[in-house]
Amino acid sequence: MKISDSFRAHFLREILAPLVLVLLITSLGAGYAVYWATSKSNAEAAARQHHIIQTSLSQSLSEMIIQHRSLALWQPLARHVQHTPPDQAWLDQNVGAWLSGMFGHQRVYILRPDGQPVYQWENGRSVRPDGATPVTPAVAAALTGLSHAVASLKTRRESVGFALIDNRPAALAVGTIDGDPAQPRRFVLVSIRYLDGAFLDALSQRSQLQGLYYADKAPLRHLTANYPLISPAGYPLGYLAWQADRPGTRMLGIIAPLVVAVLLIITLICTMMIRRIWLSSLRLSQSLLQLSASEAQAQHLAFHDVLTGLPNRALVEERLAQTLGRRMRDPDGDKVALLLLDLDRFKLVNDTYGHHAGDDLIIEVAHRLTQRVGEKDTVGRLGGDEFVVILSAVATSAEVERLCEQIVEDLSRPFILLGCETWIGVSIGVMLVSGEHTDRAEIVRKADIALYQAKSQGRGQYQFFDPSMDESIKTRLQVATDLRQALLHKQNLAVYYQPQMDISGQKVVGLEALIRWNHPVLGAIPPSEFIPLAEEMGLIIQLGEWVLREACRVSLAWPDLVIAVNVSPLQFRSPGFVEHFEAIVKQENTLPSRIELEITEGVLIEDSKGAKKIMSRLREVGFHIALDDFGTGYSSLNYLSHFSVDKIKIDRSFTQALGVTENSMAIIESVVRLGQAMGLVVTAEGVETSSQMAALAEAGCNQLQGYLFSQAVPEGQIATLLAREEA
C-alpha cells in the first residue's frame, strides 16, 4: 500500500511525537520520584540514628555520674579520706573494687585538694600513691577547672564528659567528695571508663546500631555514619562510627528493577499502540465497516436481554405500542393480550443452588416460553424472574386460556440444575385488550393487578383482569393504611383468648391468644385477611410483639395457664427474633415457660438448618413450642424427627373430616400414636360437636380446642369463662 508523505508527516507530528514526549516525561518523573524517596528515607533514617546514639551516650554519661555520685556523697568515704594515712584496704574494697567490678570503671583516683593522689585504682588493681604516675593532662585539665569552680563557689561540684586519656577516648567523671562543709577545700573523686570494645558493644546493643567503633578521623559518609565526640571544653575528640541503616537504598534495590520493568512494559505497549494505530489508519475503510457492525450490535444489546437474548423492557414497550397502534387502526380486528409472568419459588432456587444455577434456570424458562409462543408474538424478559408475552392476534379468550394452561404446565415440569431435579411454578396475570383500550401504561397496570391476584390465590395459576380486581386493590390499599394507623395508635385492635381444654372437656389447660380487628367502617375483619396485609407492609413483627406483650400480661393474672401465641414466618426469620422475644418476656415480668409459641410447618420448609438452630435457642430460653396445622405439610413426620417441639396441633381440616371422609379416624389415630411415642402433647383443633370430641378422646388426644367449648373471648371474660368451666 502506497503511503503519502503528508500522511507520514501527519502521523509523526500528531501521534508519534506526543507519545514519545509522554514516555520521556513519565520516565524522568518516575526516576526523580524514586531518587527523592530514596534520599528522603535515608536522610530520615540518618537523623533517627544520630538521635539514638546521642540519647544513648547521654544516658551512659548520666548513669556514670550517678554511679560516681553514689560514692562521692557517701559519708563513710568522706571520713576515711581524712585519715592519715588512708586505709588502703578499705578504699580498695569500697571504692576501687566496687566501681570497677560493679560498673566497669577502669581508673579511679582520689585526689587531695592540691591535686596529689591519695588513692589510685588502675585496670583492676590498686596502685600505691608512692609508685603512681601523675594524672594525665586530660584529668588534670578537668581538675583544674573544677578547683577554680570549688574555690569560687565553695560548694560541691561535679563534672562528666568525654576526653582523650592516653590517646584513648574515655568517659571521665570528676566530683568533690561530700565531707565537712566547713572545709574550704575538699577531696576529689575521679573515675574513668574507656570507650573500648566492651563499652561500644553494650552501646551498640542499646542503640541497635550495627558495627559501632571509634575513629580518630571522620570516616567516609558513603560507607558509614558517624557521630562526633566533643569534650566538655568543646574541642573534638574523634568519632563514633557505625554501619548506617539505609532503608531508602534497600527500597531502591526493590523498586528500581520494578520501575525499569514498568517503563519497559509501557514502552513496549506504546510501541504496540503506535503500530496498531499505524495499521488501523491504513485500514480506515475496514474500520468504518467494523464500526457499522458494532453499532448494529450495540443496537441489539440496547433492546435485548443479555442473559436470554429476549426483548428487554424497552423493546417490549415499543412492540406493545406498535401492537396497540395496529389495534387502534383496526378496532374490529383481533384482540391483543398481555401476559405478565412471575416465577414461583425462584428465590429459593437462587438461595439453594446459587446465582449461576438461577441464571441457567432463567435461560431454560426463556427457551420453553419461546417454543410455546408463536413467532408473530413477543416473549420478553422484564428483569429478575419476570417475563412478558404479547399476543398480537387473539380471536377469543379461550385461546389465551389454553396458552396460559400450557405455559403453567411447561414450567411445572422439572428443571435439571447442577445434576438435580428442581421444580418451580409460574403465576400469570392476563389483560385482554378489546374495544378502545390503547393506554399502554394502564394495560400493564391491569395485567400486574391480575398477576398479583394469581399469586395471592395460591400461585401456579393464571388470572384474567376483572374490573372488580381494581376496586379490590384500592380497597386493600386503604385497609392496609388503616391497619398501620390502628397499630400505631393501638385502636380497634384487641387480643382475644380461646381456651384449650383437657380431653374431658371440663378443665381449661391453656389459652390461645388471637388478634381481632374491628374496622371503624368495614366492621370486623378476619385475621386471614389482615395478617397477610401486615406481612406485606412489614407490620407483622410489630403486631406479633404487641400480641406477645398482651399475652405476657395476661399470664401474670393466670399463672397456671399456658398462653399460646402464633408466630408468623416473617417474624421467625427476622434478625434477633429470639432475643426480642426474650427481652419482651423479661420486660413484662413473666416467665418464658408460661408462653407457648405456635409455629407452622411453612417456617421449617425454606431453611430447615436455620429453623432448627432458632427452635433450640427458644427452648433453651424456656419457651414451649407447638407445631401448628400439623399434617398439612408434605413432610410433617420428617420434621418431628429433626425439630424439638413440645406439642403438635392436628389441623382443623382433619377434625372436620371425622365421620365425613373415609380413613379420617385412622389418620388421627396414627398422628396421636406418633406424638405419644415421641412424648409430645397432641391437641386437636376445630372441635365443634360432641361426636368429634368423643372420637378424638377415643383416639387418645391430650387436649381439645374449638367452638364446642368456647369461641375466643376478650380478656375481661376470661374469669367468667374459667368459672363456667369449673361449674
Disulfide bonds with the S-S distance in Angstrom:
none
